[in-house]
């Protein structure tokens, strides 16, 4: 079971955390938590859904605890100085602006946007992972899209 779940957990964690080593750590911690549950995993409808929920929660915990350090700032400065074309600079700025806008959304909306648009997950799978209904996922996604649209318009004006 771990061999089939691990790549999916890593992919999910990578999309949420954005860091390969963090994603690997999240996958390992997720599998350890699943293993520690032992026979209790049979109480859940889907082991994969359980693993994804655990991984998502671990990612949220990691992101909440992440602090910006001097080395983080220096690495951003180094990356910015290494940009050699205007197109790359524009793309980088656009990505930063997009990230800043997404961070203004409620945490659940951020997660749903990433799961739907980056991971390409279906509404029913997202609902199962988050322990909610498909209708709630659709509503939250719609509200998130509308808020992103509004925030982009505000930045332009």
HELIX and SHEET records of a PDB file:
HELIX    1   1 UNK A    2  UNK A   17  1                                  16    
HELIX    2   2 UNK A   20  UNK A   37  1                                  18    
HELIX    3   3 UNK A   38  UNK A   43  5                                   6    
HELIX    4   4 UNK A   47  UNK A   65  1                                  19    
HELIX    5   5 UNK A   70  UNK A   82  1                                  13    
HELIX    6   6 UNK A   86  UNK A  103  1                                  18    
HELIX    7   7 UNK A  107  UNK A  113  1                                   7    
HELIX    8   8 UNK A  114  UNK A  118  3                                   5    
HELIX    9   9 UNK A  123  UNK A  130  1                                   8    
HELIX   10  10 UNK A  134  UNK A  156  1                                  23    
END                                                                             
